[in-house]
Amino acid sequence: MHTFRHRVVPVALLVAALAAGTACSSSSKGSSAGAGTTNPGSSGDKVTLRLGYLPNVTHAPAIVGLQNGTYKKDLGPNVKLETSTYNSGTEETTAILAGSLDVAFVGPNPAINAYQKSGGSAIRIVSGVASGGAFLVVKPDITSAADLKGKKLATPSLGNTQDVALRNWLASKGYQTSTEGGGDVDIVPQENSTTVTAFQTGAIDGAWVPEPYASKLEDEGGKILVDEATLWPQGKFVTTNLLVTTKFLDAHPDVVKNLLQGLISSIDLIKTDPSQAEQLVSQGVEQASGKALPVDLVKRSFKSIEFTLDPLASTLQKDAAAAQKLGFIDSTDLSDIYSLDLLNQLLRADGRPAIKA
């Protein structure tokens, strides 16, 4: 059974981890150069791979591959896979920078934050995972942005992907928000499960959340005010990427390549047999969170999500610009954040087109 963990990382530990990551890692060019070779210590020796993900439908390729054993099979007998689940990507990247995770399924803004905080040295995005599946759901008496003044809205965590999206959208409507709370619209970062309860009791007026929580809020009488897909060209925007520490990528490129093979197989299954995938996601979320997720809710959630290996790099850059404007990051430089060589090796070997960042 996967465990749900909240981690609070002391500042001293985080600083030490960042320093270690900078010392041990290389540039993306260095990582790419080693991508086509086998590290003698990675496939022949025992390796532990610590993987994080969220029990959300937007992380379905993680859940599907874990539930049906795809990752375990592709990683092979010498790799011990340890999994942890989190409420938000912000928690995941805190664990990554503290040295507690090697790989994570994570949203764009936490990935950007981790990249920026480490001076571009600690992490690389090795594949896309999902696009779409995020909404602002509100009380039925709220019919437009003009009705939001003085209201209280929730997001999964401060500075996470949905938090940045909500603040950026509110700013476009002339509203001011504060990371400390208050402002024209009060934004409360909280766990997604807490958000559902808070919406039921009237403690909040709505939330910008990923699936399945948007659908859960609809079931509680909420209505969609904003489908984030409508804010992006062709409705495509990165929701989830696969992120690897440069330290692990440089040391074990063959392990990462095998993990990517599992990801490809998991996304293929979702597309070719969605009914089976929906069952696996339902089971996996319940095992990870201890809370049931009906299959019909997964099915509804799938309708708004495209599972794709394309990391949709241009949309990540726009996310960075929004985060900078809101004061979450200082720079929008993401020049070395991608390392897609291993993914493209697998795609070419299978007769599929390569993906450009």
C-alpha positions as CSV (number, residue, x, y, z in Angstrom):
1,M,0.0,0.0,0.0
2,H,1.3,3.4,-0.9
3,T,1.7,5.8,2.1
4,F,0.5,9.4,2.2
5,R,3.1,11.6,3.8
6,H,3.4,15.3,4.8
7,R,7.0,16.4,5.1
8,V,8.3,19.4,6.8
9,V,11.9,20.0,5.9
10,P,14.1,22.1,8.1
11,V,15.7,25.1,6.4
12,A,19.3,23.9,7.2
13,L,18.6,20.5,5.7
14,L,17.1,22.1,2.5
15,V,20.2,24.4,2.1
16,A,22.5,21.4,2.6
17,A,20.6,19.4,0.1
18,L,20.7,22.2,-2.5
19,A,24.5,22.5,-2.0
20,A,24.9,18.8,-2.4
21,G,22.8,18.7,-5.5
22,T,24.8,21.5,-7.1
23,A,28.1,19.8,-6.3
24,C,26.9,16.4,-7.6
25,S,25.0,17.3,-10.7
26,S,26.0,18.3,-14.1
27,S,24.4,20.4,-16.9
28,S,21.6,18.9,-19.1
29,K,24.2,18.4,-21.8
30,G,26.2,16.2,-19.4
31,S,23.0,14.3,-18.5
32,S,22.2,13.9,-22.2
33,A,25.6,12.7,-23.1
34,G,25.3,9.8,-20.6
35,A,21.8,9.0,-21.7
36,G,22.8,6.5,-24.3
37,T,25.3,4.6,-22.2
38,T,24.8,2.1,-19.4
39,N,26.3,3.0,-16.0
40,P,27.9,-0.2,-14.6
41,G,26.6,0.6,-11.2
42,S,22.9,1.1,-12.2
43,S,21.7,-2.1,-13.8
44,G,24.0,-4.7,-12.4
45,D,23.8,-3.5,-8.8
46,K,20.8,-3.0,-6.6
47,V,19.3,0.5,-7.0
48,T,16.5,2.1,-5.0
49,L,14.2,4.5,-6.9
50,R,12.2,6.8,-4.7
51,L,9.1,8.0,-6.6
52,G,6.5,10.6,-5.6
53,Y,3.1,11.3,-7.1
54,L,-0.3,12.8,-6.2
55,P,-3.5,10.6,-5.8
56,N,-5.1,12.7,-8.5
57,V,-6.6,11.7,-11.8
58,T,-4.1,14.1,-13.5
59,H,-1.4,11.7,-12.3
60,A,-3.2,8.6,-13.7
61,P,-0.2,7.3,-15.7
62,A,1.7,7.0,-12.4
63,I,-1.2,5.2,-10.7
64,V,-2.0,2.9,-13.6
65,G,1.6,1.7,-14.0
66,L,2.0,1.1,-10.3
67,Q,-1.3,-0.8,-10.0
68,N,-0.8,-3.2,-12.9
69,G,2.9,-3.7,-12.2
70,T,4.2,-2.1,-15.4
71,Y,6.8,0.0,-13.7
72,K,8.0,-2.9,-11.6
73,K,8.3,-5.1,-14.7
74,D,10.1,-2.5,-16.8
75,L,12.5,-1.5,-14.0
76,G,13.6,-5.0,-13.5
77,P,14.6,-7.1,-10.5
78,N,17.6,-5.0,-9.5
79,V,15.5,-1.8,-8.9
80,K,13.6,-1.4,-5.6
81,L,10.7,1.0,-6.2
82,E,9.6,3.0,-3.2
83,T,6.6,5.3,-3.6
84,S,5.2,8.2,-1.6
85,T,2.1,10.3,-2.2
86,Y,1.6,14.0,-1.5
87,N,-1.2,16.6,-1.5
88,S,0.6,19.0,-3.9
89,G,3.6,19.3,-6.2
90,T,5.1,21.9,-3.8
91,E,5.4,19.2,-1.1
92,E,7.0,16.8,-3.7
93,T,9.7,19.3,-4.8
94,T,10.5,20.2,-1.2
95,A,11.2,16.5,-0.7
96,I,13.2,16.4,-3.9
97,L,15.4,19.3,-2.9
98,A,15.8,17.8,0.5
99,G,17.1,14.6,-1.1
100,S,14.1,12.4,-0.1
101,L,12.9,11.7,-3.7
102,D,14.6,10.8,-7.0
103,V,11.7,11.0,-9.3
104,A,8.3,12.7,-9.2
105,F,5.1,13.2,-11.2
106,V,4.7,16.9,-10.7
107,G,2.9,20.0,-12.0
108,P,4.7,22.8,-13.9
109,N,5.1,25.5,-11.2
110,P,6.6,23.3,-8.5
111,A,9.0,22.0,-11.2
112,I,9.9,25.6,-12.1
113,N,10.4,26.5,-8.5
114,A,12.7,23.5,-7.9
115,Y,14.7,24.4,-11.0
116,Q,15.1,28.0,-9.9
117,K,15.9,27.3,-6.3
118,S,18.7,25.0,-7.2
119,G,20.2,27.4,-9.7
120,G,19.1,25.1,-12.5
121,S,21.2,22.2,-11.3
122,A,19.0,19.9,-9.3
123,I,16.2,18.6,-11.6
124,R,15.4,17.8,-15.2
125,I,12.0,17.2,-16.8
126,V,12.3,13.9,-18.8
127,S,8.8,13.6,-20.2
128,G,5.3,15.1,-20.3
129,V,2.5,13.3,-18.6
130,A,-0.8,15.2,-18.8
131,S,-2.6,18.3,-20.1
132,G,-5.8,19.8,-18.8
133,G,-8.1,18.7,-16.0
134,A,-8.1,21.9,-13.9
135,F,-11.1,24.1,-13.1
136,L,-12.3,27.0,-10.9
137,V,-15.5,25.6,-9.3
138,V,-17.7,28.0,-7.3
139,K,-21.0,28.3,-5.5
140,P,-24.0,28.5,-7.9
141,D,-24.8,32.1,-7.1
142,I,-21.4,33.2,-8.5
143,T,-22.0,33.8,-12.2
144,S,-19.0,35.9,-13.2
145,A,-15.6,37.2,-12.1
146,A,-17.4,40.3,-10.9
147,D,-19.1,38.3,-8.2
148,L,-15.8,37.1,-6.7
149,K,-14.8,40.3,-4.8
150,G,-14.7,39.6,-1.1
151,K,-15.0,35.8,-1.6
152,K,-12.8,33.1,-0.3
153,L,-11.3,30.5,-2.7
154,A,-9.0,27.6,-2.2
155,T,-6.0,26.1,-4.0
156,P,-3.9,22.9,-3.2
157,S,-0.9,24.9,-1.9
158,L,0.8,28.2,-2.0
159,G,2.7,28.6,-5.3
160,N,1.5,25.3,-6.8
161,T,0.2,25.1,-10.4
162,Q,-3.4,25.8,-9.6
163,D,-2.5,28.5,-7.1
164,V,-0.5,30.4,-9.7
165,A,-3.2,29.9,-12.3
166,L,-5.9,31.3,-10.0
167,R,-3.9,34.3,-8.9
168,N,-2.9,35.1,-12.5
169,W,-6.5,34.8,-13.7
170,L,-7.7,37.0,-10.9
171,A,-5.1,39.6,-11.7
172,S,-6.3,39.6,-15.3
173,K,-9.7,40.6,-14.0
174,G,-8.3,43.5,-11.9
175,Y,-8.2,41.8,-8.5
176,Q,-5.3,42.0,-6.1
177,T,-4.4,38.9,-4.0
178,S,-1.8,38.4,-1.2
179,T,0.3,35.3,-0.5
180,E,-0.5,36.0,3.2
181,G,-4.2,35.9,2.6
182,G,-6.7,38.7,2.2
183,G,-6.8,41.1,-0.7
184,D,-9.8,41.5,-3.1
185,V,-10.2,37.8,-3.1
186,D,-8.9,35.7,-0.2
187,I,-7.0,32.6,-1.4
188,V,-6.6,29.8,1.1
189,P,-4.0,27.1,0.3
190,Q,-5.2,23.7,1.7
191,E,-5.4,20.0,1.1
192,N,-7.7,19.0,-1.7
193,S,-9.8,16.7,0.6
194,T,-10.1,19.6,3.1
195,T,-11.3,21.8,0.2
196,V,-14.2,19.5,-0.5
197,T,-15.3,19.6,3.1
198,A,-14.8,23.4,3.3
199,F,-17.0,23.8,0.2
200,Q,-19.7,21.6,1.7
201,T,-19.8,23.6,4.9
202,G,-19.7,27.0,3.2
203,A,-16.2,27.9,4.6
204,I,-15.1,28.7,1.1
205,D,-16.9,29.9,-2.0
206,G,-15.0,27.9,-4.5
207,A,-11.6,26.4,-5.5
208,W,-9.2,26.1,-8.5
209,V,-8.3,22.4,-8.3
210,P,-7.3,19.5,-10.5
211,E,-9.4,16.4,-11.2
212,P,-11.1,14.5,-9.5
213,Y,-11.6,17.3,-7.0
214,A,-13.3,19.7,-9.5
215,S,-15.9,17.0,-10.2
216,K,-16.3,16.3,-6.5
217,L,-17.1,20.0,-6.0
218,E,-19.6,19.8,-8.8
219,D,-21.2,16.9,-7.0
220,E,-21.5,19.1,-3.9
221,G,-23.6,21.7,-5.9
222,G,-20.7,23.7,-7.4
223,K,-20.5,24.9,-11.0
224,I,-17.6,25.5,-13.3
225,L,-16.7,29.2,-13.6
226,V,-13.4,28.6,-15.5
227,D,-12.2,25.6,-17.4
228,E,-8.5,26.4,-17.6
229,A,-8.3,24.8,-21.0
230,T,-10.3,27.8,-22.4
231,L,-7.4,30.1,-21.4
232,W,-4.8,28.3,-23.5
233,P,-4.3,28.1,-27.3
234,Q,-5.9,24.9,-28.6
235,G,-6.9,24.1,-25.0
236,K,-3.5,22.6,-24.3
237,F,-1.4,23.3,-21.2
238,V,0.9,21.2,-19.1
239,T,-0.6,19.8,-16.0
240,T,1.9,17.1,-15.1
241,N,5.5,16.3,-16.0
242,L,7.9,13.5,-15.0
243,L,10.8,15.1,-13.1
244,V,14.1,13.4,-12.2
245,T,16.9,14.7,-10.1
246,T,20.1,15.3,-12.1
247,K,22.0,13.3,-9.6
248,F,19.9,10.2,-10.2
249,L,19.7,10.8,-13.9
250,D,23.5,11.0,-14.3
251,A,24.1,8.0,-12.1
252,H,21.3,5.7,-13.5
253,P,20.3,6.7,-17.0
254,D,19.3,3.1,-17.8
255,V,16.9,3.0,-14.8
256,V,15.3,6.3,-15.9
257,K,15.0,4.9,-19.4
258,N,13.2,1.8,-18.1
259,L,10.9,4.0,-16.0
260,L,10.1,6.0,-19.1
261,Q,9.2,2.8,-20.9
262,G,6.7,2.1,-18.1
263,L,5.3,5.6,-18.5
264,I,4.8,5.1,-22.3
265,S,3.1,1.7,-21.7
266,S,0.8,3.3,-19.0
267,I,-0.3,6.1,-21.2
268,D,-0.9,3.7,-24.1
269,L,-3.1,1.6,-21.9
270,I,-5.1,4.7,-20.8
271,K,-5.7,5.5,-24.5
272,T,-6.4,2.0,-25.7
273,D,-8.4,0.6,-22.8
274,P,-9.8,3.5,-20.7
275,S,-12.2,1.3,-18.9
276,Q,-9.4,-0.8,-17.4
277,A,-7.4,2.3,-16.7
278,E,-10.3,3.9,-14.8
279,Q,-10.6,0.8,-12.6
280,L,-6.9,0.9,-11.9
281,V,-7.0,4.6,-11.0
282,S,-10.0,4.1,-8.8
283,Q,-8.3,1.3,-6.9
284,G,-5.0,3.1,-6.7
285,V,-6.3,6.4,-5.3
286,E,-8.2,4.5,-2.6
287,Q,-5.1,2.5,-1.7
288,A,-3.0,5.6,-1.6
289,S,-5.4,8.0,0.2
290,G,-7.6,5.6,2.1
291,K,-10.6,7.3,0.5
292,A,-12.8,5.7,-2.2
293,L,-12.8,7.2,-5.7
294,P,-15.8,5.9,-7.7
295,V,-15.0,4.7,-11.2
296,D,-17.7,6.9,-12.7
297,L,-15.9,9.9,-11.1
298,V,-12.6,8.8,-12.8
299,K,-14.4,8.4,-16.1
300,R,-15.8,12.0,-15.9
301,S,-12.4,13.3,-15.0
302,F,-10.7,11.6,-17.9
303,K,-12.9,13.6,-20.3
304,S,-11.0,16.8,-19.6
305,I,-7.5,15.4,-19.5
306,E,-5.2,14.5,-22.4
307,F,-2.4,12.1,-21.3
308,T,0.6,13.0,-23.4
309,L,4.4,12.5,-23.5
310,D,4.8,16.0,-24.9
311,P,5.8,18.3,-22.0
312,L,4.3,21.3,-23.9
313,A,7.3,23.4,-23.3
314,S,5.9,26.7,-24.5
315,T,3.1,26.5,-21.9
316,L,5.7,25.9,-19.1
317,Q,7.4,29.1,-20.2
318,K,4.1,31.0,-19.9
319,D,3.7,29.4,-16.4
320,A,7.1,30.8,-15.5
321,A,6.2,34.2,-16.7
322,A,3.0,34.2,-14.6
323,A,4.9,33.0,-11.5
324,Q,7.5,35.7,-11.9
325,K,4.8,38.4,-12.3
326,L,3.3,37.2,-9.0
327,G,6.6,37.2,-7.2
328,F,7.1,33.5,-6.8
329,I,10.3,33.3,-8.8
330,D,13.0,35.8,-9.9
331,S,13.8,34.5,-13.3
332,T,12.0,32.9,-16.3
333,D,15.2,31.2,-17.5
334,L,14.3,27.5,-18.1
335,S,17.1,26.9,-20.7
336,D,18.3,23.5,-19.3
337,I,15.2,22.2,-17.5
338,Y,14.4,19.5,-20.2
339,S,16.3,16.3,-20.8
340,L,14.3,14.4,-23.4
341,D,17.0,12.2,-25.0
342,L,16.0,9.0,-23.2
343,L,12.4,9.5,-24.1
344,N,13.2,10.1,-27.7
345,Q,15.4,7.1,-27.9
346,L,12.4,5.0,-26.9
347,L,10.1,6.7,-29.2
348,R,12.4,6.4,-32.2
349,A,13.0,2.7,-31.5
350,D,9.2,2.2,-31.6
351,G,8.8,4.1,-34.8
352,R,7.2,7.2,-33.2
353,P,8.2,10.8,-33.8
354,A,10.6,12.5,-31.4
355,I,9.4,15.3,-29.1
356,K,11.1,18.7,-29.1
357,A,11.2,20.8,-26.0
